[in-house]
C-alpha cells in the first residue's frame, strides 16, 4: 500500500461522468477519481461492484497516479472493466 495516499472510502455514483466516483488525498491534495461504467452495466450495479472490488481499484488508482501526473483539476479518470 502506498502510504502517500489516503483513501476516503466515499464511493458515489456521478451521473454526469457515468462513473463511480471516489476520492483520496495525495500529499494533502484531494484527488477526485472517476471509474467509468462499462457498456451494458446498470449504474447501481456498477457502483456496488466497484465497492466490492475496492482493493483492486485502490491498486489501480495507485498505479495510475504513479504513472501519470495529475492536471491542475486533480481529477483521475479510469476505464472500468467488466
N, C-alpha and C positions, 0 to 999 in steps of 0.2 A: 504494500500500500504506500502511495506517495504521501508523505507526511506534510507536504506543502499544500495539499488540497484538503479542504474540509467540506464534506458533502452535507447538504442541508436536509435531505430526505423529504423534499417538498414537491413531489410529483403532482402535476395537474395537467388537464387537457387544455391545449391552446388551439382554439377553433381557427383563428386566422392563419396560423402556421401549419395546421393539420398535423400536429405533432404533440407528443408527450413533452412537457416542459419541466425542468428542474433547475436547481442552481447549486453552485459550490463557491467557496472562497479560495482564491489563489493569491497568496501573499497579500491578503487584505482586500483584494478586488473581487467584487461579486460578479461571477460569470453565469450568464443565462445559457442553458443548454436546451436545444430542441432536438428530439429524436423523432424524425419523420415517420408517419404511419405508412406502412407498405400498402400497395394496391390490394383491395379485397378485404381489408380488415375493417371492423367496426370500431369507432373511436373509443368507446368504453372498454372493449375487449383489448385494444392495443395498450391503453393505459394500464390495465390490470397486468398484462403480460410484461410490460416494462418494469412495473413494480416488483413482480415476481422474479424477474431476471436482474435485479438490482446490482448484484456483484459483477455480473457480466458487463453491464453498462458502465459501472464505475471504472472498470479496467479500460473499456473503450474510450471513455472520456479522458482518463489519464493519458492514454497513448496519443489521442488526438491533440491534447494540449501540449504534450511534449514534442509532437511532430510539426505543429503549425503555430505561428504566432497569432494571437488574438488581434482583431481590429480594435479601433477605438470604442466601438459599441460593446465590447466584451461579450459577444454572442458567439456560441459554437453550435453549428448545425451538423447533425449526424443523420445518415440514412438509416432507417430501421431495417431490420432483416426479418423475414418471415419464419 
